[in-house]
Amino acid sequence: MEDDEYTVYEKARVVGSRALQLSQGAKPLIDLSQEDLAKISYNPIEIAKLEFDAGVVPLTVKRSLPHERENIAPKN
C-alpha cells in the first residue's frame, strides 16, 4: 500500500465523520441538483461518499507508525 492510499477502514472513518457533519447541518462541498439529491434520498452517507470520490472531503488521517513516527495521509 502506498502512502497516498486509504485503507477501507480509513475510508469508512472519513466518510462516516463527514456524513455526521452533513447530518448536523454542514453544507455539501459538491454541487448536487435537486434531482440528484432526490435520487439518493438526501442520504448524508451517499453525499459523503460522492465528496470522498471527488476528493473534496476536508479531513485527513493520521497514521501512527512504529518508532514513534507519524504519517499524515494526504487528502485524496
C-alpha positions in Angstrom: 0.0 0.0 0.0 1.3 3.4 -0.9 1.2 6.4 1.5 -1.4 8.2 -0.6 -4.0 5.3 -0.5 -6.6 5.0 2.2 -7.4 1.6 3.7 -11.0 0.5 3.7 -11.1 1.3 7.4 -9.7 4.8 6.9 -12.2 5.5 4.1 -15.1 4.3 6.3 -13.9 6.6 9.1 -13.6 9.6 6.9 -16.9 9.0 5.1 -18.6 8.4 8.4 -17.2 11.6 10.0 -18.2 13.7 7.0 -21.7 12.1 6.9 -22.1 13.1 10.6 -21.1 16.7 9.8 -23.6 16.7 6.9 -26.4 15.3 9.1 -25.8 18.1 11.6 -26.2 20.8 9.0 -22.9 21.2 7.2 -23.3 22.2 3.6 -22.2 19.7 0.9 -18.9 20.6 -0.8 -20.1 19.3 -4.2 -22.8 20.7 -6.3 -25.8 18.4 -6.5 -29.1 19.2 -8.2 -32.4 18.6 -6.5 -32.8 15.6 -8.9 -29.5 14.1 -7.7 -30.4 14.6 -4.1 -33.8 13.0 -4.6 -32.2 10.1 -6.4 -30.0 9.3 -3.3 -32.9 10.2 -0.9 -30.9 13.0 0.7 -28.8 10.4 2.4 -25.7 12.0 4.1 -23.7 8.9 3.8 -24.2 8.8 0.0 -23.3 12.5 -0.2 -20.2 11.9 1.8 -19.2 9.1 -0.5 -19.6 11.3 -3.5 -17.5 14.0 -1.8 -14.8 11.4 -1.0 -14.7 10.2 -4.5 -14.4 13.8 -5.8 -11.5 14.4 -3.4 -13.1 17.4 -1.6 -13.5 16.0 1.9 -11.6 18.4 4.3 -10.4 15.6 6.6 -7.1 13.7 6.8 -6.0 10.5 8.5 -3.1 10.5 11.0 -1.3 7.1 11.0 0.8 6.1 14.0 3.8 4.2 12.8 6.5 2.2 14.7 9.3 4.1 16.5 7.0 7.0 17.4 6.8 8.2 13.8 3.6 9.5 12.3 2.3 9.8 8.8 -0.5 12.1 7.7 -2.3 10.6 4.7 -2.9 13.3 2.1 -6.4 14.3 1.0 -7.4 12.0 -1.8 
